[in-house]
Amino acid sequence: MLTVLTPEEVKAVIVHLSGIYRLVVQVLYGSGLRLAEAHQLRVKDVDFAQRQLAIRHSKGMESRLTMLPETLVEPLQEHLPCVQRQHQQDLE
């Protein structure tokens, strides 16, 4: 049986999350992504100017565009330097 949470229930869950976990859940909920799609997102898939996310090879190997909620623009932009630092460390 599938359970769908109400918007209030989703907010109640998000309030208890922090850091990257909160950001991932907000992207999942706000953009309508599947878990695997969120994990496969790359920096180049985020279009801040058009407020879109490019979802590549999702269910059925189809690609699609979905919205990037305005409320996620700033948190994602703040997260990017962390990703860049981690990438640089990995290269070293």
C-alpha positions as CSV (number, residue, x, y, z in Angstrom):
1,M,0.0,0.0,0.0
2,L,1.3,3.4,-1.0
3,T,1.1,6.3,1.6
4,V,1.1,9.8,0.3
5,L,2.0,12.5,2.9
6,T,0.1,15.8,3.0
7,P,2.0,19.0,2.6
8,E,1.8,19.6,6.4
9,E,3.2,16.1,7.1
10,V,6.1,16.7,4.6
11,K,6.9,20.0,6.3
12,A,6.9,18.3,9.7
13,V,9.5,15.8,8.5
14,I,11.7,18.4,6.8
15,V,11.8,20.5,10.0
16,H,13.6,17.6,11.7
17,L,16.3,17.4,9.0
18,S,19.5,19.4,8.6
19,G,22.4,19.8,6.2
20,I,22.5,17.8,3.0
21,Y,19.7,15.5,4.1
22,R,17.3,18.4,4.4
23,L,18.4,19.7,1.0
24,V,18.0,16.4,-0.7
25,V,14.5,16.0,0.7
26,Q,13.5,19.5,-0.3
27,V,14.7,18.8,-3.9
28,L,12.8,15.5,-3.9
29,Y,9.6,17.1,-2.7
30,G,9.9,20.5,-4.4
31,S,10.8,19.2,-7.8
32,G,9.0,15.9,-7.8
33,L,12.1,13.8,-8.3
34,R,12.5,10.1,-7.5
35,L,15.2,9.2,-5.1
36,A,17.5,7.8,-7.7
37,E,17.1,10.9,-9.9
38,A,18.1,13.2,-7.0
39,H,21.2,11.1,-6.3
40,Q,22.2,11.3,-10.0
41,L,21.9,15.1,-10.2
42,R,25.1,16.9,-11.3
43,V,26.0,20.5,-11.1
44,K,25.5,20.9,-14.9
45,D,21.9,19.6,-14.5
46,V,20.9,22.7,-12.5
47,D,19.9,25.7,-14.5
48,F,19.5,28.6,-12.0
49,A,18.6,31.1,-14.7
50,Q,15.7,29.1,-16.1
51,R,14.8,27.6,-12.6
52,Q,15.0,24.0,-14.1
53,L,16.6,20.7,-13.3
54,A,17.6,18.4,-16.1
55,I,16.7,14.8,-15.2
56,R,18.7,12.5,-17.4
57,H,17.9,8.9,-18.3
58,S,15.2,8.5,-15.6
59,K,12.4,5.9,-15.6
60,G,12.2,4.4,-19.0
61,M,15.6,5.9,-20.0
62,E,13.8,9.2,-20.9
63,S,15.2,12.6,-20.1
64,R,13.1,15.5,-18.9
65,L,13.1,18.9,-17.4
66,T,11.4,19.8,-14.1
67,M,11.1,23.0,-12.1
68,L,13.5,24.2,-9.6
69,P,11.5,25.9,-6.8
70,E,12.6,29.5,-6.0
71,T,13.0,28.5,-2.4
72,L,15.8,26.0,-3.3
73,V,17.9,28.4,-5.4
74,E,19.8,30.0,-2.5
75,P,20.4,26.7,-0.6
76,L,21.7,25.0,-3.7
77,Q,24.0,27.9,-4.6
78,E,25.3,27.9,-1.0
79,H,25.9,24.1,-1.3
80,L,28.0,24.4,-4.6
81,P,31.2,25.7,-3.0
82,C,31.1,22.6,-0.7
83,V,30.8,20.3,-3.7
84,Q,33.6,22.1,-5.5
85,R,35.9,21.8,-2.4
86,Q,35.1,18.1,-2.2
87,H,35.7,17.6,-5.9
88,Q,39.1,19.3,-5.6
89,Q,40.1,17.2,-2.6
90,D,39.1,14.1,-4.5
91,L,41.3,15.1,-7.4
92,E,44.3,15.7,-5.1
